[in-house]
């Protein structure tokens, strides 16, 4: 039945290979069930409920990906946008987490519309490669400063804005150890290196008396504190326009880039056409929509799915296996609740470093491409906002192209995005 439904023979695969691939991907991406509650919990959201929402959003998203697109790709709340949700929208801008969930819901609806109408393709075509690369790198830098702060390695300093923290503190030392452990294990190609790093630091924190052991297994906590708690009317506030735009743009670029990259590795490329890519993007947009209802930030396709493809995953059965494993993960809520911020920090920092490699593809020899890319990447950590980085990038790109006589090189979509950001700063500067 599974062989026929997922067309395993057509893809040169079998049930065992697909399940092993699903387990492989799960091990490489399951760190999110520990990291996401830690990040969103800073907003006042119930960590236990966020844990359940994270597992369910990942499971439902992966099931949709399996049955709608038949792609071997795992879904879960995305790194970067969860930090933007918590530390910028709620922490810096002062909105409630319910309003932020409302913004995620609206962005999911817009993503569905963009995908169904085909506008998504037009939007992607309109964004230059250099900016797309800079967006990923900028999100990496944003995650890095959050990670270093959570680890106590970087602290506020009135004279220099930021400074070096107390490297003798046990929390900072454990975070540093965790980072090197993850890096070494990943270099040795150990599956689940990030997950192992988080768990080892958590266990050490308990041994040293810095943290309390709360158990490992239990029935799943209640989802009630976050389920359907989104504030949609509050998210329609004028000041939310650029926040929603940031969510949509990052979701579109991140999802498309991941899906195309993993699909290519899985042999789903037919000439220049990606088989089933439209259905995969639709599945991604549905996952964002469902995640906002459950109570978590934007759900997206995980680039770690490439590890499962490397292990032989070629169909939706890989994604279905991932979904089942996320459901089983619901029963380790006590362990997830025991993970301190400095244990999750090494994972954030390591993922941040991986995202910076995108800068290699920026056209550094062309000032009109390189300068907007640099502004995009630098503005995200220094303004503590992904949206601001996007705004600086698109506006500077349009301005430089216009005044160097290369306005025709700017796609209409890029003009539209740049104008929207200019209007935002002109009339809603807060």
Backbone torsions as a table, in degrees:
resi	resn	phi	psi	omega
1	UNK	NA	-51.2	179.2
2	UNK	-63.2	-39.1	-179.6
3	UNK	-60.4	-42.4	-178.0
4	UNK	-74.2	-45.1	-175.6
5	UNK	-63.5	-45.6	-177.4
6	UNK	-90.7	5.0	176.9
7	UNK	54.5	48.8	-175.8
8	UNK	-62.9	-43.8	-178.7
9	UNK	-63.4	-38.4	179.2
10	UNK	-62.6	-30.6	-179.3
11	UNK	-96.7	6.3	177.9
12	UNK	67.0	37.0	-177.4
13	UNK	-130.1	-179.4	176.0
14	UNK	-147.2	171.0	-174.7
15	UNK	-59.8	-46.1	-177.8
16	UNK	-61.3	-46.6	-179.8
17	UNK	-60.2	-43.2	-179.2
18	UNK	-64.3	-39.4	-179.0
19	UNK	-70.6	-38.8	176.2
20	UNK	-64.0	-40.5	178.2
21	UNK	-63.1	-40.8	178.1
22	UNK	-62.8	-42.3	177.9
23	UNK	-64.2	-40.3	179.6
24	UNK	-61.0	-48.0	179.1
25	UNK	-63.9	-42.0	-179.5
26	UNK	-58.6	-43.4	-179.0
27	UNK	-63.4	-33.6	-178.1
28	UNK	-82.3	-19.4	-177.3
29	UNK	-115.1	-6.2	-174.2
30	UNK	-70.5	-9.0	175.5
31	UNK	-57.3	-22.9	-177.0
32	UNK	-63.8	-27.2	-179.2
33	UNK	-71.1	-17.7	175.5
34	UNK	-96.8	-36.7	-175.5
35	UNK	-77.5	-44.0	-174.7
36	UNK	-60.8	-46.1	177.0
37	UNK	-61.2	-34.7	178.2
38	UNK	-63.4	-42.3	-178.2
39	UNK	-73.1	-53.0	-177.0
40	UNK	-69.7	-23.4	178.8
41	UNK	-65.2	-21.1	178.9
42	UNK	-69.1	-14.8	-179.3
43	UNK	-86.6	-7.5	-174.9
44	UNK	102.5	-3.3	177.0
45	UNK	-68.2	146.1	178.3
46	UNK	-66.9	118.3	-175.0
47	UNK	-61.4	-38.7	-179.2
48	UNK	-65.0	-41.2	178.7
49	UNK	-67.4	-38.1	177.9
50	UNK	-64.9	-37.7	176.5
51	UNK	-58.3	-47.3	179.5
52	UNK	-64.6	-44.1	179.8
53	UNK	-61.7	-38.6	179.2
54	UNK	-63.3	-48.2	-179.9
55	UNK	-63.2	-44.3	-178.1
56	UNK	-68.8	-41.5	179.0
57	UNK	-62.4	-41.1	178.7
58	UNK	-65.3	-43.5	-178.2
59	UNK	-66.7	-49.1	-178.5
60	UNK	-65.0	-43.2	178.7
61	UNK	-60.5	-41.6	-180.0
62	UNK	-69.2	-36.1	177.1
63	UNK	-64.3	-43.9	178.3
64	UNK	-62.3	-42.2	178.2
65	UNK	-62.2	-37.8	-178.6
66	UNK	-66.9	-48.9	-171.8
67	UNK	-88.4	-28.5	-179.6
68	UNK	-85.9	-43.5	-173.8
69	UNK	-107.9	-19.9	-175.2
70	UNK	56.4	41.6	178.5
71	UNK	-104.8	144.0	-179.9
72	UNK	-84.2	51.8	-171.7
73	UNK	-122.9	131.3	177.6
74	UNK	-87.3	146.9	-179.9
75	UNK	-118.4	148.2	175.8
76	UNK	-171.4	164.5	175.7
77	UNK	-54.4	131.8	-172.7
78	UNK	-80.5	143.3	173.8
79	UNK	-73.3	138.5	-179.2
80	UNK	107.7	-61.8	179.2
81	UNK	-70.5	-27.8	175.4
82	UNK	-67.9	-37.6	177.4
83	UNK	-69.4	-40.1	176.6
84	UNK	-61.1	-44.7	177.1
85	UNK	-55.0	-51.5	-172.5
86	UNK	-79.1	-50.5	-169.7
87	UNK	-90.4	-23.4	179.4
88	UNK	-101.3	-61.6	-175.2
89	UNK	-62.1	-46.4	-179.1
90	UNK	-89.9	-52.1	-174.7
91	UNK	-67.2	-51.9	-174.6
92	UNK	-88.1	-40.7	-176.0
93	UNK	-86.0	-16.3	174.0
94	UNK	84.3	10.2	176.9
95	UNK	-78.7	161.6	178.6
96	UNK	-80.6	159.3	179.4
97	UNK	-67.7	-25.8	176.6
98	UNK	-66.1	-40.0	176.5
99	UNK	-66.0	-39.0	178.7
100	UNK	-63.1	-39.7	175.9
101	UNK	-63.8	-36.4	176.9
102	UNK	-61.9	-39.2	177.9
103	UNK	-65.5	-38.0	177.7
104	UNK	-65.0	-41.4	178.5
105	UNK	-60.3	-47.7	-179.4
106	UNK	-63.7	-41.0	179.6
107	UNK	-64.9	-35.6	176.9
108	UNK	-64.2	-42.9	178.1
109	UNK	-62.5	-43.3	179.3
110	UNK	-64.7	-38.1	179.6
111	UNK	-63.6	-40.6	177.6
112	UNK	-61.1	-45.9	-179.7
113	UNK	-63.1	-44.6	179.7
114	UNK	-61.5	-37.8	-178.9
115	UNK	-72.2	-47.1	-177.0
116	UNK	-65.1	-39.0	-176.8
117	UNK	-83.3	-14.5	-178.8
118	UNK	89.2	-0.2	180.0
119	UNK	-65.0	-28.7	179.4
120	UNK	-54.2	-44.9	-179.5
121	UNK	-61.9	-41.1	178.8
122	UNK	-64.0	-40.7	-179.1
123	UNK	-66.2	-44.2	-179.8
124	UNK	-64.4	-41.3	180.0
125	UNK	-63.9	-25.0	-176.1
126	UNK	-85.0	-7.7	-178.1
127	UNK	-103.5	120.0	-177.9
128	UNK	-62.4	150.1	-177.1
129	UNK	-58.1	-38.8	-178.7
130	UNK	-61.0	-41.5	178.8
131	UNK	-68.6	-39.4	179.2
132	UNK	-60.7	-42.5	179.2
133	UNK	-66.5	-40.1	-178.9
134	UNK	-67.1	-34.1	178.5
135	UNK	-61.9	-46.3	178.9
136	UNK	-62.6	-43.8	-179.7
137	UNK	-66.7	-39.7	178.9
138	UNK	-62.8	-40.1	176.4
139	UNK	-63.1	-36.9	176.4
140	UNK	-61.7	-44.0	178.3
141	UNK	-65.2	-36.6	177.9
142	UNK	-62.9	-45.7	177.3
143	UNK	-63.2	-37.1	-176.7
144	UNK	-63.0	-45.6	-177.7
145	UNK	-68.9	-32.3	175.7
146	UNK	-67.0	-44.7	-178.8
147	UNK	-62.5	-46.5	-179.5
148	UNK	-63.9	-34.6	176.7
149	UNK	-68.4	-44.3	179.4
150	UNK	-64.3	-29.4	-179.9
151	UNK	-81.8	-12.8	-177.5
152	UNK	80.9	9.5	179.6
153	UNK	-78.7	-34.6	177.1
154	UNK	-117.5	133.7	-179.2
155	UNK	-133.3	165.1	177.1
156	UNK	-69.4	142.8	178.2
157	UNK	-141.0	117.4	-176.2
158	UNK	-60.9	-26.9	-177.9
159	UNK	-83.8	-37.8	-174.6
160	UNK	-119.9	14.6	-177.0
161	UNK	73.1	-58.4	175.4
162	UNK	-131.3	157.7	-180.0
163	UNK	-152.3	179.5	-179.4
164	UNK	-80.3	135.2	179.6
165	UNK	-82.3	-167.5	-179.9
166	UNK	-85.0	102.0	-177.9
167	UNK	-75.6	-4.4	176.4
168	UNK	-90.7	-9.1	-179.9
169	UNK	-68.8	142.2	-178.9
170	UNK	-60.6	-33.8	-180.0
171	UNK	-64.4	-44.9	179.6
172	UNK	-65.6	-41.7	-179.6
173	UNK	-64.6	-40.0	178.0
174	UNK	-65.8	-40.3	179.3
175	UNK	-64.2	-42.4	178.8
176	UNK	-63.2	-44.2	177.8
177	UNK	-60.4	-43.4	-179.4
178	UNK	-61.9	-39.8	179.7
179	UNK	-63.1	-48.3	-179.8
180	UNK	-66.3	-33.8	177.4
181	UNK	-63.0	-46.3	179.2
182	UNK	-62.0	-46.3	-178.0
183	UNK	-62.0	-44.0	-179.5
184	UNK	-65.5	-46.5	-179.4
185	UNK	-62.7	-39.6	180.0
186	UNK	-68.9	-37.5	177.8
187	UNK	-64.3	-31.2	177.7
188	UNK	-86.2	5.8	178.3
189	UNK	60.4	39.4	175.5
190	UNK	-83.5	124.1	-179.6
191	UNK	-64.1	137.4	177.3
192	UNK	74.9	28.0	-177.4
193	UNK	-56.4	-43.8	-178.6
194	UNK	-65.5	-43.7	178.7
195	UNK	-61.5	-44.2	179.5
196	UNK	-60.9	-43.3	179.3
197	UNK	-59.0	-45.0	179.6
198	UNK	-62.0	-46.3	-176.6
199	UNK	-67.7	-40.4	179.9
200	UNK	-63.5	-45.2	179.2
201	UNK	-64.7	-38.5	178.3
202	UNK	-62.7	-45.3	179.4
203	UNK	-63.6	-43.5	178.5
204	UNK	-62.0	-37.2	179.4
205	UNK	-64.3	-33.1	177.4
206	UNK	-72.4	-42.5	179.5
207	UNK	-61.0	-37.4	-178.6
208	UNK	-83.8	-0.8	178.2
209	UNK	77.9	16.0	179.5
210	UNK	-88.7	-11.2	-173.5
211	UNK	-149.2	153.7	-179.0
212	UNK	-104.0	138.5	176.5
213	UNK	-78.4	123.7	-176.7
214	UNK	-109.6	8.4	-178.1
215	UNK	102.0	177.6	-179.5
216	UNK	-118.8	-52.0	-175.2
217	UNK	-109.2	144.8	176.2
218	UNK	-169.3	165.6	173.9
219	UNK	-65.0	147.2	-178.7
220	UNK	-56.5	139.8	176.7
221	UNK	-66.3	172.7	179.4
222	UNK	-75.1	141.9	176.7
223	UNK	-90.5	-9.6	-172.7
224	UNK	-51.5	-40.1	-177.1
225	UNK	-60.6	-21.9	-179.7
226	UNK	-120.0	-16.4	-174.8
227	UNK	-67.1	123.1	179.4
228	UNK	57.2	30.9	-179.2
229	UNK	-94.8	7.9	-177.8
230	UNK	-68.8	144.5	179.5
231	UNK	-109.6	90.7	-177.0
232	UNK	-70.7	-46.0	177.7
233	UNK	-57.4	-38.0	179.7
234	UNK	-66.6	-30.0	-179.9
235	UNK	-78.7	-11.3	178.7
236	UNK	-86.7	5.4	175.0
237	UNK	-58.2	142.4	-175.8
238	UNK	-55.3	-35.5	-178.6
239	UNK	-69.3	-8.5	-177.9
240	UNK	-90.0	-6.6	-175.5
241	UNK	-55.3	-49.8	-177.0
242	UNK	-72.3	-25.2	177.0
243	UNK	-67.6	-47.7	179.1
244	UNK	-63.4	-41.0	178.6
245	UNK	-61.4	-40.2	178.8
246	UNK	-64.4	-45.5	177.7
247	UNK	-56.6	-49.4	-177.0
248	UNK	-62.1	-48.5	-176.7
249	UNK	-62.1	-46.9	-179.0
250	UNK	-66.3	-39.8	178.0
251	UNK	-60.7	-45.3	-178.1
252	UNK	-63.6	-50.1	-177.0
253	UNK	-68.5	-43.9	-177.0
254	UNK	-63.8	-49.6	-178.0
255	UNK	-63.7	-46.1	-178.1
256	UNK	-63.3	-45.7	179.9
257	UNK	-61.7	-44.6	180.0
258	UNK	-65.5	-48.2	-177.9
259	UNK	-61.8	-43.3	-179.4
260	UNK	-67.6	-40.9	-179.2
261	UNK	-65.5	-47.2	-179.1
262	UNK	-70.0	-38.7	179.7
263	UNK	-61.8	-38.4	178.7
264	UNK	-63.2	-43.0	178.8
265	UNK	-65.8	-30.6	-177.4
266	UNK	-83.8	0.1	179.1
267	UNK	76.6	27.7	-179.0
268	UNK	-96.9	14.1	179.1
269	UNK	-95.8	121.5	178.5
270	UNK	-111.0	96.5	-174.7
271	UNK	70.3	-116.2	175.9
272	UNK	-107.2	7.8	-176.7
273	UNK	-105.4	131.7	177.5
274	UNK	-92.1	112.7	-177.2
275	UNK	-63.5	119.8	175.8
276	UNK	78.0	11.7	-177.4
277	UNK	-63.4	-39.5	179.1
278	UNK	-59.5	-43.0	178.9
279	UNK	-67.1	-36.5	179.3
280	UNK	-65.6	-41.2	177.8
281	UNK	-67.7	-34.9	176.2
282	UNK	-64.5	-42.4	177.8
283	UNK	-61.3	-39.8	178.9
284	UNK	-62.5	-43.5	-179.5
285	UNK	-67.0	-36.6	177.0
286	UNK	-64.3	-38.2	-179.9
287	UNK	-64.3	-38.0	177.2
288	UNK	-62.8	-45.8	-179.8
289	UNK	-59.0	-48.1	-178.2
290	UNK	-67.7	-41.2	-179.7
291	UNK	-59.5	-39.0	179.7
292	UNK	-65.7	-33.4	178.3
293	UNK	-70.7	-36.1	-179.9
294	UNK	-73.4	-34.0	179.1
295	UNK	115.7	47.5	176.0
296	UNK	-145.5	163.7	179.7
297	UNK	-70.5	178.4	-172.2
298	UNK	-50.9	128.9	176.3
299	UNK	-92.5	139.3	-176.3
300	UNK	-148.5	170.5	177.3
301	UNK	-72.0	139.8	-176.8
302	UNK	-99.2	129.3	-179.8
303	UNK	-65.8	-22.1	176.6
304	UNK	-61.9	-13.3	176.8
305	UNK	-60.4	-20.4	178.1
306	UNK	-61.0	-28.9	179.1
307	UNK	-67.4	-36.2	177.1
308	UNK	-70.1	-37.2	176.9
309	UNK	-64.3	-39.7	177.2
310	UNK	-61.6	-30.9	179.7
311	UNK	-83.8	0.0	175.9
312	UNK	114.5	-1.5	-179.8
313	UNK	-66.3	130.2	-178.0
314	UNK	-133.6	-10.9	-174.0
315	UNK	-135.4	-178.3	179.0
316	UNK	-65.9	-14.6	177.8
317	UNK	-64.7	-31.3	174.3
318	UNK	-62.1	-46.8	179.4
319	UNK	-64.7	-37.6	179.0
320	UNK	-64.6	-39.1	177.1
321	UNK	-62.4	-42.8	177.5
322	UNK	-59.1	-42.9	-179.7
323	UNK	-60.7	-44.8	-179.8
324	UNK	-61.7	-41.1	-179.5
325	UNK	-66.9	-35.4	175.9
326	UNK	-68.0	-33.8	175.7
327	UNK	-65.1	-44.3	178.3
328	UNK	-63.4	-31.1	-179.4
329	UNK	-65.7	-18.1	178.7
330	UNK	-58.2	-23.2	-175.1
331	UNK	-89.7	7.0	175.9
332	UNK	-113.4	31.9	-179.1
333	UNK	-56.4	-41.2	179.2
334	UNK	-58.8	-38.1	179.1
335	UNK	-66.4	-43.0	179.4
336	UNK	-62.2	-36.6	-179.9
337	UNK	-72.2	-13.7	-178.6
338	UNK	-89.5	-8.1	-175.5
339	UNK	-79.0	114.7	178.8
340	UNK	-77.5	164.1	-177.5
341	UNK	-59.7	-36.1	-177.6
342	UNK	-75.4	-12.2	174.1
343	UNK	-85.0	-30.0	177.4
344	UNK	-82.2	-23.5	-177.8
345	UNK	-57.1	-43.4	178.7
346	UNK	-59.4	-36.2	178.4
347	UNK	-65.1	-44.9	178.7
348	UNK	-60.0	-45.1	-177.0
349	UNK	-66.4	-39.1	-178.8
350	UNK	-68.2	-44.1	176.9
351	UNK	-61.6	-38.6	177.9
352	UNK	-58.6	-45.1	179.3
353	UNK	-61.9	-39.3	178.8
354	UNK	-64.0	-34.4	-178.2
355	UNK	-71.6	-23.1	-177.6
356	UNK	-70.2	-18.2	-179.4
357	UNK	-65.4	-14.8	177.4
358	UNK	-62.1	-23.8	-178.6
359	UNK	-63.9	-18.8	179.1
360	UNK	-61.1	-29.2	-175.0
361	UNK	-92.7	5.9	175.9
362	UNK	-75.3	139.6	178.7
363	UNK	-79.7	81.7	-173.6
364	UNK	-68.7	-19.4	-179.3
365	UNK	-79.8	-10.9	-180.0
366	UNK	-110.4	110.0	-176.2
367	UNK	-58.1	-36.3	-177.8
368	UNK	-71.6	-13.5	175.2
369	UNK	-101.5	-42.4	-174.4
370	UNK	-70.4	-42.7	-177.3
371	UNK	-63.5	-48.6	176.5
372	UNK	-61.1	-35.9	179.1
373	UNK	-64.4	-44.5	179.7
374	UNK	-63.4	-44.1	178.7
375	UNK	-61.6	-40.0	179.4
376	UNK	-60.4	-51.4	-176.5
377	UNK	-66.8	-40.8	-176.3
378	UNK	-74.5	-35.6	-176.1
379	UNK	-68.5	-30.5	-177.3
380	UNK	-60.3	-52.4	178.1
381	UNK	-73.6	-35.4	-174.4
382	UNK	-77.7	-19.7	174.5
383	UNK	-108.2	-1.9	-179.8
384	UNK	59.1	38.2	-176.2
385	UNK	-153.8	122.5	174.9
386	UNK	-66.4	-38.2	-178.5
387	UNK	-61.6	-41.5	179.9
388	UNK	-66.0	-39.5	177.1
389	UNK	-60.8	-43.3	177.3
390	UNK	-61.6	-44.1	-179.0
391	UNK	-61.5	-49.2	-179.8
392	UNK	-59.6	-40.5	-177.9
393	UNK	-65.9	-51.3	-176.8
394	UNK	-68.1	-40.6	-179.4
395	UNK	-65.9	-46.7	-179.1
396	UNK	-66.4	-34.4	178.1
397	UNK	-62.2	-47.7	-179.3
398	UNK	-64.8	-43.2	-178.8
399	UNK	-63.4	-47.4	-178.1
400	UNK	-65.4	-40.3	178.4
401	UNK	-66.0	-39.6	-178.1
402	UNK	-64.9	-47.4	-173.8
403	UNK	-87.9	2.8	172.5
404	UNK	-110.7	12.5	176.2
405	UNK	75.5	20.3	-178.4
406	UNK	-119.2	33.2	-177.7
407	UNK	-59.9	-29.9	-179.2
408	UNK	-67.1	-17.6	179.1
409	UNK	-77.7	-12.6	-178.0
410	UNK	-88.2	121.6	179.2
411	UNK	-67.2	146.1	178.6
412	UNK	-52.2	-35.8	-179.8
413	UNK	-62.7	-38.3	179.2
414	UNK	-67.4	-37.7	175.9
415	UNK	-61.9	-44.7	-178.7
416	UNK	-60.8	-46.6	-178.8
417	UNK	-64.6	-42.6	179.8
418	UNK	-62.4	-43.6	179.6
419	UNK	-64.0	-41.0	179.0
420	UNK	-60.4	-41.4	179.0
421	UNK	-69.3	-37.5	177.7
422	UNK	-63.1	-43.4	178.9
423	UNK	-63.2	-37.3	179.4
424	UNK	-61.1	-47.9	-178.0
425	UNK	-72.2	-28.0	-179.8
426	UNK	-73.6	-40.6	-173.6
427	UNK	-111.1	-19.8	179.4
428	UNK	-134.1	65.8	-173.1
429	UNK	-69.3	-15.5	-176.5
430	UNK	-72.6	NA	NA
